[in-house]
């Protein structure tokens, strides 16, 4: 079963509704909703940095991006 973004948000809202502290629940929900936007901003910044770095070297931007991705996913 594939869970859509809207369904996941609905599930989270339902679970947060069960919390006693409504203010905290609203803050948590807002933080969760902000994650995709924050991730997109980080990705755009990294992409721009990779483009600048690859222009200064002989590396292909894709190769440099793969190296950055490997570094970010290393334990």
N, CA, C, O and CB atoms as a CASP TS submission, in Angstrom:
PFRMAT TS
TARGET T0000
AUTHOR 0000-0000-0000
METHOD Language model
MODEL 1
PARENT N/A
ATOM      1  N   UNK     1       0.840  -1.182   0.000  1.00  0.00           N
ATOM      2  CA  UNK     1       0.000   0.000   0.000  1.00  0.00           C
ATOM      3  C   UNK     1       0.879   1.237   0.000  1.00  0.00           C
ATOM      4  O   UNK     1       1.760   1.376   0.849  1.00  0.00           O
ATOM      5  CB  UNK     1      -0.952   0.002   1.210  1.00  0.00           C
ATOM      6  N   UNK     2       0.651   2.115  -0.925  1.00  0.00           N
ATOM      7  CA  UNK     2       1.424   3.347  -1.015  1.00  0.00           C
ATOM      8  C   UNK     2       0.733   4.421  -0.174  1.00  0.00           C
ATOM      9  O   UNK     2      -0.469   4.652  -0.299  1.00  0.00           O
ATOM     10  CB  UNK     2       1.576   3.808  -2.500  1.00  0.00           C
ATOM     11  N   UNK     3       1.521   5.070   0.682  1.00  0.00           N
ATOM     12  CA  UNK     3       0.980   6.144   1.510  1.00  0.00           C
ATOM     13  C   UNK     3       1.342   7.469   0.852  1.00  0.00           C
ATOM     14  O   UNK     3       2.517   7.763   0.634  1.00  0.00           O
ATOM     15  CB  UNK     3       1.528   6.071   2.980  1.00  0.00           C
ATOM     16  N   UNK     4       0.345   8.249   0.543  1.00  0.00           N
ATOM     17  CA  UNK     4       0.574   9.543  -0.070  1.00  0.00           C
ATOM     18  C   UNK     4       0.975  10.555   0.995  1.00  0.00           C
ATOM     19  O   UNK     4       0.796  10.331   2.192  1.00  0.00           O
ATOM     20  CB  UNK     4      -0.678  10.018  -0.826  1.00  0.00           C
ATOM     21  N   UNK     5       1.514  11.653   0.535  1.00  0.00           N
ATOM     22  CA  UNK     5       1.928  12.724   1.446  1.00  0.00           C
ATOM     23  C   UNK     5       0.727  13.246   2.244  1.00  0.00           C
ATOM     24  O   UNK     5       0.828  13.490   3.446  1.00  0.00           O
ATOM     25  CB  UNK     5       2.592  13.880   0.657  1.00  0.00           C
ATOM     26  N   UNK     6      -0.397  13.411   1.566  1.00  0.00           N
ATOM     27  CA  UNK     6      -1.603  13.895   2.243  1.00  0.00           C
ATOM     28  C   UNK     6      -2.086  12.909   3.301  1.00  0.00           C
ATOM     29  O   UNK     6      -2.502  13.309   4.388  1.00  0.00           O
ATOM     30  CB  UNK     6      -2.715  14.149   1.226  1.00  0.00           C
ATOM     31  N   UNK     7      -2.027  11.625   2.979  1.00  0.00           N
ATOM     32  CA  UNK     7      -2.467  10.601   3.944  1.00  0.00           C
ATOM     33  C   UNK     7      -1.529  10.582   5.143  1.00  0.00           C
ATOM     34  O   UNK     7      -1.986  10.462   6.280  1.00  0.00           O
ATOM     35  CB  UNK     7      -2.520   9.196   3.280  1.00  0.00           C
ATOM     36  N   UNK     8      -0.225  10.699   4.907  1.00  0.00           N
ATOM     37  CA  UNK     8       0.738  10.725   5.995  1.00  0.00           C
ATOM     38  C   UNK     8       0.509  11.935   6.895  1.00  0.00           C
ATOM     39  O   UNK     8       0.563  11.825   8.119  1.00  0.00           O
ATOM     40  CB  UNK     8       2.161  10.735   5.444  1.00  0.00           C
ATOM     41  N   UNK     9       0.254  13.083   6.284  1.00  0.00           N
ATOM     42  CA  UNK     9      -0.033  14.292   7.064  1.00  0.00           C
ATOM     43  C   UNK     9      -1.303  14.100   7.888  1.00  0.00           C
ATOM     44  O   UNK     9      -1.372  14.534   9.037  1.00  0.00           O
ATOM     45  CB  UNK     9      -0.178  15.522   6.135  1.00  0.00           C
ATOM     46  N   UNK    10      -2.294  13.457   7.308  1.00  0.00           N
ATOM     47  CA  UNK    10      -3.544  13.208   8.025  1.00  0.00           C
ATOM     48  C   UNK    10      -3.301  12.275   9.220  1.00  0.00           C
ATOM     49  O   UNK    10      -3.832  12.505  10.307  1.00  0.00           O
ATOM     50  CB  UNK    10      -4.603  12.599   7.071  1.00  0.00           C
ATOM     51  N   UNK    11      -2.512  11.239   9.019  1.00  0.00           N
ATOM     52  CA  UNK    11      -2.203  10.305  10.106  1.00  0.00           C
ATOM     53  C   UNK    11      -1.479  11.031  11.233  1.00  0.00           C
ATOM     54  O   UNK    11      -1.800  10.846  12.407  1.00  0.00           O
ATOM     55  CB  UNK    11      -1.346   9.126   9.590  1.00  0.00           C
ATOM     56  N   UNK    12      -0.504  11.857  10.872  1.00  0.00           N
ATOM     57  CA  UNK    12       0.248  12.605  11.883  1.00  0.00           C
ATOM     58  C   UNK    12      -0.673  13.550  12.641  1.00  0.00           C
ATOM     59  O   UNK    12      -0.593  13.651  13.865  1.00  0.00           O
ATOM     60  CB  UNK    12       1.400  13.395  11.232  1.00  0.00           C
ATOM     61  N   UNK    13      -1.547  14.242  11.916  1.00  0.00           N
ATOM     62  CA  UNK    13      -2.488  15.153  12.577  1.00  0.00           C
ATOM     63  C   UNK    13      -3.396  14.399  13.540  1.00  0.00           C
ATOM     64  O   UNK    13      -3.680  14.883  14.636  1.00  0.00           O
ATOM     65  CB  UNK    13      -3.333  15.900  11.535  1.00  0.00           C
ATOM     66  N   UNK    14      -3.853  13.218  13.136  1.00  0.00           N
ATOM     67  CA  UNK    14      -4.718  12.427  14.006  1.00  0.00           C
ATOM     68  C   UNK    14      -3.977  11.998  15.270  1.00  0.00           C
ATOM     69  O   UNK    14      -4.533  12.032  16.368  1.00  0.00           O
ATOM     70  CB  UNK    14      -5.244  11.196  13.258  1.00  0.00           C
ATOM     71  N   UNK    15      -2.724  11.598  15.105  1.00  0.00           N
ATOM     72  CA  UNK    15      -1.935  11.182  16.266  1.00  0.00           C
ATOM     73  C   UNK    15      -1.649  12.372  17.176  1.00  0.00           C
ATOM     74  O   UNK    15      -1.706  12.252  18.400  1.00  0.00           O
ATOM     75  CB  UNK    15      -0.616  10.527  15.818  1.00  0.00           C
ATOM     76  N   UNK    16      -1.343  13.510  16.580  1.00  0.00           N
ATOM     77  CA  UNK    16      -1.066  14.700  17.378  1.00  0.00           C
ATOM     78  C   UNK    16      -2.309  15.197  18.107  1.00  0.00           C
ATOM     79  O   UNK    16      -2.209  15.809  19.171  1.00  0.00           O
ATOM     80  CB  UNK    16      -0.511  15.802  16.496  1.00  0.00           C
ATOM     81  N   UNK    17      -3.473  14.934  17.535  1.00  0.00           N
ATOM     82  CA  UNK    17      -4.726  15.340  18.184  1.00  0.00           C
ATOM     83  C   UNK    17      -4.909  14.607  19.508  1.00  0.00           C
ATOM     84  O   UNK    17      -5.611  15.086  20.399  1.00  0.00           O
ATOM     85  CB  UNK    17      -5.930  15.069  17.258  1.00  0.00           C
ATOM     86  N   UNK    18      -4.280  13.456  19.631  1.00  0.00           N
ATOM     87  CA  UNK    18      -4.376  12.679  20.856  1.00  0.00           C
ATOM     88  C   UNK    18      -3.475  13.214  21.970  1.00  0.00           C
ATOM     89  O   UNK    18      -3.623  12.820  23.127  1.00  0.00           O
ATOM     90  CB  UNK    18      -4.030  11.244  20.571  1.00  0.00           C
ATOM     91  N   UNK    19      -2.565  14.088  21.638  1.00  0.00           N
ATOM     92  CA  UNK    19      -1.677  14.661  22.648  1.00  0.00           C
ATOM     93  C   UNK    19      -2.438  15.661  23.512  1.00  0.00           C
ATOM     94  O   UNK    19      -3.352  16.342  23.046  1.00  0.00           O
ATOM     95  CB  UNK    19      -0.462  15.339  21.983  1.00  0.00           C
ATOM     96  N   UNK    20      -2.045  15.733  24.765  1.00  0.00           N
ATOM     97  CA  UNK    20      -2.701  16.660  25.693  1.00  0.00           C
ATOM     98  C   UNK    20      -2.349  18.113  25.410  1.00  0.00           C
ATOM     99  O   UNK    20      -3.183  19.000  25.592  1.00  0.00           O
ATOM    100  CB  UNK    20      -2.326  16.318  27.119  1.00  0.00           C
ATOM    101  N   UNK    21      -1.138  18.361  24.973  1.00  0.00           N
ATOM    102  CA  UNK    21      -0.671  19.732  24.804  1.00  0.00           C
ATOM    103  C   UNK    21      -0.854  20.160  23.343  1.00  0.00           C
ATOM    104  O   UNK    21      -0.027  19.836  22.491  1.00  0.00           O
ATOM    105  CB  UNK    21       0.819  19.863  25.234  1.00  0.00           C
ATOM    106  N   UNK    22      -1.920  20.873  23.065  1.00  0.00           N
ATOM    107  CA  UNK    22      -2.261  21.264  21.697  1.00  0.00           C
ATOM    108  C   UNK    22      -1.224  22.200  21.101  1.00  0.00           C
ATOM    109  O   UNK    22      -0.936  22.111  19.907  1.00  0.00           O
ATOM    110  CB  UNK    22      -3.625  21.923  21.663  1.00  0.00           C
ATOM    111  N   UNK    23      -0.657  23.094  21.899  1.00  0.00           N
ATOM    112  CA  UNK    23       0.349  24.024  21.377  1.00  0.00           C
ATOM    113  C   UNK    23       1.573  23.280  20.872  1.00  0.00           C
ATOM    114  O   UNK    23       2.087  23.580  19.795  1.00  0.00           O
ATOM    115  CB  UNK    23       0.760  25.031  22.453  1.00  0.00           C
ATOM    116  N   UNK    24       2.042  22.307  21.650  1.00  0.00           N
ATOM    117  CA  UNK    24       3.185  21.509  21.222  1.00  0.00           C
ATOM    118  C   UNK    24       2.856  20.725  19.954  1.00  0.00           C
ATOM    119  O   UNK    24       3.696  20.607  19.062  1.00  0.00           O
ATOM    120  CB  UNK    24       3.618  20.552  22.339  1.00  0.00           C
ATOM    121  N   UNK    25       1.660  20.200  19.871  1.00  0.00           N
ATOM    122  CA  UNK    25       1.252  19.430  18.698  1.00  0.00           C
ATOM    123  C   UNK    25       1.279  20.301  17.448  1.00  0.00           C
ATOM    124  O   UNK    25       1.714  19.854  16.387  1.00  0.00           O
ATOM    125  CB  UNK    25      -0.150  18.837  18.902  1.00  0.00           C
ATOM    126  N   UNK    26       0.818  21.539  17.572  1.00  0.00           N
ATOM    127  CA  UNK    26       0.821  22.444  16.418  1.00  0.00           C
ATOM    128  C   UNK    26       2.248  22.766  15.996  1.00  0.00           C
ATOM    129  O   UNK    26       2.542  22.833  14.802  1.00  0.00           O
ATOM    130  CB  UNK    26       0.058  23.743  16.743  1.00  0.00           C
ATOM    131  N   UNK    27       3.131  22.965  16.958  1.00  0.00           N
ATOM    132  CA  UNK    27       4.532  23.249  16.639  1.00  0.00           C
ATOM    133  C   UNK    27       5.191  22.049  15.970  1.00  0.00           C
ATOM    134  O   UNK    27       5.950  22.202  15.013  1.00  0.00           O
ATOM    135  CB  UNK    27       5.305  23.636  17.907  1.00  0.00           C
ATOM    136  N   UNK    28       4.899  20.858  16.478  1.00  0.00           N
ATOM    137  CA  UNK    28       5.465  19.642  15.888  1.00  0.00           C
ATOM    138  C   UNK    28       4.973  19.475  14.457  1.00  0.00           C
ATOM    139  O   UNK    28       5.760  19.170  13.561  1.00  0.00           O
ATOM    140  CB  UNK    28       5.095  18.400  16.731  1.00  0.00           C
ATOM    141  N   UNK    29       3.688  19.671  14.239  1.00  0.00           N
ATOM    142  CA  UNK    29       3.127  19.530  12.898  1.00  0.00           C
ATOM    143  C   UNK    29       3.744  20.540  11.945  1.00  0.00           C
ATOM    144  O   UNK    29       4.047  20.198  10.802  1.00  0.00           O
ATOM    145  CB  UNK    29       1.607  19.697  12.930  1.00  0.00           C
ATOM    146  N   UNK    30       3.936  21.774  12.388  1.00  0.00           N
ATOM    147  CA  UNK    30       4.549  22.801  11.549  1.00  0.00           C
ATOM    148  C   UNK    30       5.982  22.418  11.194  1.00  0.00           C
ATOM    149  O   UNK    30       6.417  22.599  10.056  1.00  0.00           O
ATOM    150  CB  UNK    30       4.521  24.164  12.259  1.00  0.00           C
ATOM    151  N   UNK    31       6.708  21.893  12.168  1.00  0.00           N
ATOM    152  CA  UNK    31       8.084  21.469  11.911  1.00  0.00           C
ATOM    153  C   UNK    31       8.125  20.348  10.872  1.00  0.00           C
ATOM    154  O   UNK    31       8.981  20.346   9.987  1.00  0.00           O
ATOM    155  CB  UNK    31       8.756  21.008  13.216  1.00  0.00           C
ATOM    156  N   UNK    32       7.203  19.402  10.984  1.00  0.00           N
ATOM    157  CA  UNK    32       7.142  18.304  10.015  1.00  0.00           C
ATOM    158  C   UNK    32       6.816  18.842   8.626  1.00  0.00           C
ATOM    159  O   UNK    32       7.397  18.401   7.634  1.00  0.00           O
ATOM    160  CB  UNK    32       6.091  17.254  10.444  1.00  0.00           C
ATOM    161  N   UNK    33       5.893  19.787   8.555  1.00  0.00           N
ATOM    162  CA  UNK    33       5.512  20.347   7.257  1.00  0.00           C
ATOM    163  C   UNK    33       6.642  21.185   6.652  1.00  0.00           C
ATOM    164  O   UNK    33       6.711  21.336   5.433  1.00  0.00           O
ATOM    165  CB  UNK    33       4.248  21.202   7.401  1.00  0.00           C
ATOM    166  N   UNK    34       7.525  21.728   7.489  1.00  0.00           N
ATOM    167  CA  UNK    34       8.638  22.544   7.001  1.00  0.00           C
ATOM    168  C   UNK    34       9.790  21.712   6.443  1.00  0.00           C
ATOM    169  O   UNK    34      10.636  22.244   5.724  1.00  0.00           O
ATOM    170  CB  UNK    34       9.149  23.423   8.112  1.00  0.00           C
ATOM    171  N   UNK    35       9.837  20.441   6.752  1.00  0.00           N
ATOM    172  CA  UNK    35      10.958  19.595   6.341  1.00  0.00           C
ATOM    173  C   UNK    35      11.165  19.583   4.818  1.00  0.00           C
ATOM    174  O   UNK    35      12.293  19.799   4.377  1.00  0.00           O
ATOM    175  CB  UNK    35      10.735  18.174   6.837  1.00  0.00           C
ATOM    176  N   UNK    36      10.138  19.344   3.994  1.00  0.00           N
ATOM    177  CA  UNK    36      10.387  19.320   2.551  1.00  0.00           C
ATOM    178  C   UNK    36      10.956  20.644   2.012  1.00  0.00           C
ATOM    179  O   UNK    36      11.847  20.635   1.163  1.00  0.00           O
ATOM    180  CB  UNK    36       9.101  18.990   1.822  1.00  0.00           C
ATOM    181  N   UNK    37      10.446  21.765   2.501  1.00  0.00           N
ATOM    182  CA  UNK    37      10.955  23.061   2.041  1.00  0.00           C
ATOM    183  C   UNK    37      12.404  23.265   2.460  1.00  0.00           C
ATOM    184  O   UNK    37      13.221  23.746   1.674  1.00  0.00           O
ATOM    185  CB  UNK    37      10.089  24.199   2.586  1.00  0.00           C
ATOM    186  N   UNK    38      12.719  22.907   3.682  1.00  0.00           N
ATOM    187  CA  UNK    38      14.092  23.040   4.170  1.00  0.00           C
ATOM    188  C   UNK    38      15.028  22.128   3.386  1.00  0.00           C
ATOM    189  O   UNK    38      16.141  22.527   3.044  1.00  0.00           O
ATOM    190  CB  UNK    38      14.167  22.715   5.673  1.00  0.00           C
ATOM    191  N   UNK    39      14.585  20.910   3.100  1.00  0.00           N
ATOM    192  CA  UNK    39      15.409  19.975   2.333  1.00  0.00           C
ATOM    193  C   UNK    39      15.647  20.499   0.917  1.00  0.00           C
ATOM    194  O   UNK    39      16.749  20.363   0.386  1.00  0.00           O
ATOM    195  CB  UNK    39      14.742  18.586   2.281  1.00  0.00           C
ATOM    196  N   UNK    40      14.646  21.086   0.316  1.00  0.00           N
ATOM    197  CA  UNK    40      14.798  21.649  -1.033  1.00  0.00           C
ATOM    198  C   UNK    40      15.786  22.803  -1.032  1.00  0.00           C
ATOM    199  O   UNK    40      16.590  22.924  -1.956  1.00  0.00           O
ATOM    200  CB  UNK    40      13.443  22.122  -1.577  1.00  0.00           C
ATOM    201  N   UNK    41      15.743  23.650  -0.014  1.00  0.00           N
ATOM    202  CA  UNK    41      16.691  24.768   0.082  1.00  0.00           C
ATOM    203  C   UNK    41      18.117  24.260   0.246  1.00  0.00           C
ATOM    204  O   UNK    41      19.042  24.779  -0.379  1.00  0.00           O
ATOM    205  CB  UNK    41      16.323  25.689   1.256  1.00  0.00           C
ATOM    206  N   UNK    42      18.296  23.247   1.086  1.00  0.00           N
ATOM    207  CA  UNK    42      19.624  22.665   1.279  1.00  0.00           C
ATOM    208  C   UNK    42      20.124  22.060  -0.030  1.00  0.00           C
ATOM    209  O   UNK    42      21.281  22.253  -0.403  1.00  0.00           O
ATOM    210  CB  UNK    42      19.595  21.591   2.396  1.00  0.00           C
ATOM    211  N   UNK    43      19.260  21.336  -0.723  1.00  0.00           N
ATOM    212  CA  UNK    43      19.645  20.712  -1.993  1.00  0.00           C
ATOM    213  C   UNK    43      20.039  21.764  -3.031  1.00  0.00           C
ATOM    214  O   UNK    43      21.010  21.579  -3.764  1.00  0.00           O
ATOM    215  CB  UNK    43      18.494  19.848  -2.532  1.00  0.00           C
ATOM    216  N   UNK    44      19.291  22.860  -3.095  1.00  0.00           N
ATOM    217  CA  UNK    44      19.625  23.926  -4.040  1.00  0.00           C
ATOM    218  C   UNK    44      20.985  24.547  -3.712  1.00  0.00           C
ATOM    219  O   UNK    44      21.780  24.825  -4.611  1.00  0.00           O
ATOM    220  CB  UNK    44      18.532  25.008  -4.030  1.00  0.00           C
ATOM    221  N   UNK    45      21.242  24.759  -2.439  1.00  0.00           N
ATOM    222  CA  UNK    45      22.523  25.330  -2.021  1.00  0.00           C
ATOM    223  C   UNK    45      23.673  24.400  -2.376  1.00  0.00           C
ATOM    224  O   UNK    45      24.698  24.840  -2.896  1.00  0.00           O
ATOM    225  CB  UNK    45      22.520  25.613  -0.515  1.00  0.00           C
ATOM    226  N   UNK    46      23.502  23.117  -2.095  1.00  0.00           N
ATOM    227  CA  UNK    46      24.549  22.146  -2.409  1.00  0.00           C
ATOM    228  C   UNK    46      24.766  22.063  -3.910  1.00  0.00           C
ATOM    229  O   UNK    46      25.907  21.973  -4.363  1.00  0.00           O
ATOM    230  CB  UNK    46      24.191  20.762  -1.849  1.00  0.00           C
ATOM    231  N   UNK    47      23.692  22.093  -4.686  1.00  0.00           N
ATOM    232  CA  UNK    47      23.817  22.038  -6.150  1.00  0.00           C
ATOM    233  C   UNK    47      24.620  23.224  -6.659  1.00  0.00           C
ATOM    234  O   UNK    47      25.488  23.058  -7.515  1.00  0.00           O
ATOM    235  CB  UNK    47      22.426  22.012  -6.818  1.00  0.00           C
ATOM    236  N   UNK    48      24.345  24.418  -6.148  1.00  0.00           N
ATOM    237  CA  UNK    48      25.081  25.609  -6.570  1.00  0.00           C
ATOM    238  C   UNK    48      26.553  25.507  -6.196  1.00  0.00           C
ATOM    239  O   UNK    48      27.427  25.871  -6.984  1.00  0.00           O
ATOM    240  CB  UNK    48      24.468  26.862  -5.945  1.00  0.00           C
ATOM    241  N   UNK    49      26.826  25.010  -4.991  1.00  0.00           N
ATOM    242  CA  UNK    49      28.211  24.850  -4.553  1.00  0.00           C
ATOM    243  C   UNK    49      28.953  23.843  -5.435  1.00  0.00           C
ATOM    244  O   UNK    49      30.118  24.049  -5.777  1.00  0.00           O
ATOM    245  CB  UNK    49      28.258  24.401  -3.082  1.00  0.00           C
ATOM    246  N   UNK    50      28.276  22.763  -5.798  1.00  0.00           N
ATOM    247  CA  UNK    50      28.890  21.753  -6.672  1.00  0.00           C
ATOM    248  C   UNK    50      29.194  22.350  -8.034  1.00  0.00           C
ATOM    249  O   UNK    50      30.251  22.083  -8.605  1.00  0.00           O
ATOM    250  CB  UNK    50      27.969  20.524  -6.824  1.00  0.00           C
ATOM    251  N   UNK    51      28.284  23.152  -8.562  1.00  0.00           N
ATOM    252  CA  UNK    51      28.516  23.789  -9.853  1.00  0.00           C
ATOM    253  C   UNK    51      29.726  24.715  -9.800  1.00  0.00           C
ATOM    254  O   UNK    51      30.529  24.743 -10.733  1.00  0.00           O
ATOM    255  CB  UNK    51      27.277  24.568 -10.292  1.00  0.00           C
ATOM    256  N   UNK    52      29.860  25.472  -8.712  1.00  0.00           N
ATOM    257  CA  UNK    52      31.004  26.374  -8.563  1.00  0.00           C
ATOM    258  C   UNK    52      32.294  25.575  -8.457  1.00  0.00           C
ATOM    259  O   UNK    52      33.284  25.892  -9.117  1.00  0.00           O
ATOM    260  CB  UNK    52      30.832  27.277  -7.326  1.00  0.00           C
ATOM    261  N   UNK    53      32.279  24.536  -7.623  1.00  0.00           N
ATOM    262  CA  UNK    53      33.481  23.729  -7.435  1.00  0.00           C
ATOM    263  C   UNK    53      33.889  22.995  -8.711  1.00  0.00           C
ATOM    264  O   UNK    53      35.076  22.896  -9.020  1.00  0.00           O
ATOM    265  CB  UNK    53      33.263  22.729  -6.316  1.00  0.00           C
ATOM    266  N   UNK    54      32.919  22.488  -9.441  1.00  0.00           N
ATOM    267  CA  UNK    54      33.248  21.756 -10.665  1.00  0.00           C
ATOM    268  C   UNK    54      33.770  22.698 -11.745  1.00  0.00           C
ATOM    269  O   UNK    54      34.568  22.290 -12.589  1.00  0.00           O
ATOM    270  CB  UNK    54      32.021  20.995 -11.180  1.00  0.00           C
ATOM    271  N   UNK    55      33.329  23.945 -11.727  1.00  0.00           N
ATOM    272  CA  UNK    55      33.845  24.919 -12.694  1.00  0.00           C
ATOM    273  C   UNK    55      35.305  25.249 -12.406  1.00  0.00           C
ATOM    274  O   UNK    55      36.058  25.609 -13.310  1.00  0.00           O
ATOM    275  CB  UNK    55      33.000  26.203 -12.670  1.00  0.00           C
ATOM    276  N   UNK    56      35.698  25.123 -11.139  1.00  0.00           N
ATOM    277  CA  UNK    56      37.069  25.432 -10.733  1.00  0.00           C
ATOM    278  C   UNK    56      38.007  24.232 -10.883  1.00  0.00           C
ATOM    279  O   UNK    56      39.219  24.367 -10.718  1.00  0.00           O
ATOM    280  CB  UNK    56      37.084  25.914  -9.294  1.00  0.00           C
ATOM    281  N   UNK    57      37.454  23.074 -11.193  1.00  0.00           N
ATOM    282  CA  UNK    57      38.278  21.873 -11.323  1.00  0.00           C
ATOM    283  C   UNK    57      37.951  21.166 -12.630  1.00  0.00           C
ATOM    284  O   UNK    57      37.129  21.626 -13.422  1.00  0.00           O
ATOM    285  CB  UNK    57      38.061  20.921 -10.123  1.00  0.00           C
ATOM    286  N   UNK    58      38.608  20.052 -12.827  1.00  0.00           N
ATOM    287  CA  UNK    58      38.348  19.284 -14.051  1.00  0.00           C
ATOM    288  C   UNK    58      37.298  18.205 -13.830  1.00  0.00           C
ATOM    289  O   UNK    58      37.037  17.400 -14.724  1.00  0.00           O
ATOM    290  CB  UNK    58      39.637  18.648 -14.558  1.00  0.00           C
ATOM    291  N   UNK    59      36.693  18.182 -12.647  1.00  0.00           N
ATOM    292  CA  UNK    59      35.686  17.162 -12.356  1.00  0.00           C
ATOM    293  C   UNK    59      34.343  17.498 -12.995  1.00  0.00           C
ATOM    294  O   UNK    59      33.923  18.654 -13.052  1.00  0.00           O
ATOM    295  CB  UNK    59      35.517  17.005 -10.849  1.00  0.00           C
ATOM    296  N   UNK    60      33.695  16.457 -13.467  1.00  0.00           N
ATOM    297  CA  UNK    60      32.338  16.590 -13.985  1.00  0.00           C
ATOM    298  C   UNK    60      31.408  16.866 -12.798  1.00  0.00           C
ATOM    299  O   UNK    60      31.579  16.260 -11.741  1.00  0.00           O
ATOM    300  CB  UNK    60      31.896  15.296 -14.776  1.00  0.00           C
ATOM    301  N   UNK    61      30.429  17.764 -12.948  1.00  0.00           N
ATOM    302  CA  UNK    61      29.520  18.052 -11.826  1.00  0.00           C
ATOM    303  C   UNK    61      28.817  16.813 -11.272  1.00  0.00           C
ATOM    304  O   UNK    61      28.587  16.716 -10.067  1.00  0.00           O
ATOM    305  CB  UNK    61      28.482  19.051 -12.262  1.00  0.00           C
ATOM    306  N   UNK    62      28.477  15.873 -12.143  1.00  0.00           N
ATOM    307  CA  UNK    62      27.800  14.655 -11.690  1.00  0.00           C
ATOM    308  C   UNK    62      28.714  13.819 -10.803  1.00  0.00           C
ATOM    309  O   UNK    62      28.270  13.263  -9.799  1.00  0.00           O
ATOM    310  CB  UNK    62      27.330  13.823 -12.891  1.00  0.00           C
ATOM    311  N   UNK    63      29.990  13.728 -11.170  1.00  0.00           N
ATOM    312  CA  UNK    63      30.952  12.968 -10.365  1.00  0.00           C
ATOM    313  C   UNK    63      31.114  13.623  -8.995  1.00  0.00           C
ATOM    314  O   UNK    63      31.129  12.939  -7.971  1.00  0.00           O
ATOM    315  CB  UNK    63      32.324  12.874 -11.088  1.00  0.00           C
ATOM    316  N   UNK    64      31.235  14.930  -8.983  1.00  0.00           N
ATOM    317  CA  UNK    64      31.361  15.655  -7.719  1.00  0.00           C
ATOM    318  C   UNK    64      30.097  15.504  -6.873  1.00  0.00           C
ATOM    319  O   UNK    64      30.179  15.361  -5.653  1.00  0.00           O
ATOM    320  CB  UNK    64      31.648  17.143  -7.981  1.00  0.00           C
ATOM    321  N   UNK    65      28.943  15.534  -7.508  1.00  0.00           N
ATOM    322  CA  UNK    65      27.681  15.356  -6.789  1.00  0.00           C
ATOM    323  C   UNK    65      27.602  13.967  -6.170  1.00  0.00           C
ATOM    324  O   UNK    65      27.110  13.815  -5.052  1.00  0.00           O
ATOM    325  CB  UNK    65      26.489  15.584  -7.729  1.00  0.00           C
ATOM    326  N   UNK    66      28.077  12.963  -6.879  1.00  0.00           N
ATOM    327  CA  UNK    66      28.077  11.602  -6.339  1.00  0.00           C
ATOM    328  C   UNK    66      29.006  11.498  -5.130  1.00  0.00           C
ATOM    329  O   UNK    66      28.691  10.818  -4.153  1.00  0.00           O
ATOM    330  CB  UNK    66      28.502  10.593  -7.421  1.00  0.00           C
ATOM    331  N   UNK    67      30.154  12.180  -5.203  1.00  0.00           N
ATOM    332  CA  UNK    67      31.078  12.175  -4.072  1.00  0.00           C
ATOM    333  C   UNK    67      30.448  12.855  -2.855  1.00  0.00           C
ATOM    334  O   UNK    67      30.576  12.371  -1.731  1.00  0.00           O
ATOM    335  CB  UNK    67      32.396  12.876  -4.452  1.00  0.00           C
ATOM    336  N   UNK    68      29.777  13.964  -3.087  1.00  0.00           N
ATOM    337  CA  UNK    68      29.103  14.666  -1.986  1.00  0.00           C
ATOM    338  C   UNK    68      28.006  13.781  -1.399  1.00  0.00           C
ATOM    339  O   UNK    68      27.864  13.696  -0.180  1.00  0.00           O
ATOM    340  CB  UNK    68      28.506  16.018  -2.474  1.00  0.00           C
ATOM    341  N   UNK    69      27.236  13.128  -2.252  1.00  0.00           N
ATOM    342  CA  UNK    69      26.162  12.249  -1.775  1.00  0.00           C
ATOM    343  C   UNK    69      26.738  11.112  -0.942  1.00  0.00           C
ATOM    344  O   UNK    69      26.167  10.743   0.084  1.00  0.00           O
ATOM    345  CB  UNK    69      25.351  11.683  -2.960  1.00  0.00           C
ATOM    346  N   UNK    70      27.866  10.556  -1.378  1.00  0.00           N
ATOM    347  CA  UNK    70      28.500   9.481  -0.614  1.00  0.00           C
ATOM    348  C   UNK    70      28.957   9.979   0.749  1.00  0.00           C
ATOM    349  O   UNK    70      28.808   9.275   1.748  1.00  0.00           O
ATOM    350  CB  UNK    70      29.687   8.901  -1.388  1.00  0.00           C
ATOM    351  N   UNK    71      29.506  11.170   0.798  1.00  0.00           N
ATOM    352  CA  UNK    71      29.942  11.744   2.075  1.00  0.00           C
ATOM    353  C   UNK    71      28.763  12.000   3.005  1.00  0.00           C
ATOM    354  O   UNK    71      28.862  11.783   4.212  1.00  0.00           O
ATOM    355  CB  UNK    71      30.707  13.044   1.838  1.00  0.00           C
ATOM    356  N   UNK    72      27.659  12.457   2.451  1.00  0.00           N
ATOM    357  CA  UNK    72      26.486  12.761   3.273  1.00  0.00           C
ATOM    358  C   UNK    72      25.802  11.513   3.824  1.00  0.00           C
ATOM    359  O   UNK    72      25.141  11.573   4.860  1.00  0.00           O
ATOM    360  CB  UNK    72      25.493  13.559   2.468  1.00  0.00           C
ATOM    361  N   UNK    73      25.958  10.395   3.142  1.00  0.00           N
ATOM    362  CA  UNK    73      25.273   9.176   3.566  1.00  0.00           C
ATOM    363  C   UNK    73      26.175   8.221   4.327  1.00  0.00           C
ATOM    364  O   UNK    73      25.739   7.137   4.714  1.00  0.00           O
ATOM    365  CB  UNK    73      24.702   8.473   2.372  1.00  0.00           C
ATOM    366  N   UNK    74      27.430   8.605   4.549  1.00  0.00           N
ATOM    367  CA  UNK    74      28.360   7.761   5.296  1.00  0.00           C
ATOM    368  C   UNK    74      28.046   7.838   6.780  1.00  0.00           C
ATOM    369  O   UNK    74      27.737   8.906   7.308  1.00  0.00           O
ATOM    370  CB  UNK    74      29.822   8.183   5.031  1.00  0.00           C
ATOM    371  N   UNK    75      28.127   6.704   7.438  1.00  0.00           N
ATOM    372  CA  UNK    75      27.855   6.667   8.885  1.00  0.00           C
ATOM    373  C   UNK    75      28.891   7.382   9.638  1.00  0.00           C
ATOM    374  O   UNK    75      28.825   7.452  10.865  1.00  0.00           O
ATOM    375  CB  UNK    75      27.760   5.266   9.390  1.00  0.00           C
TER
END
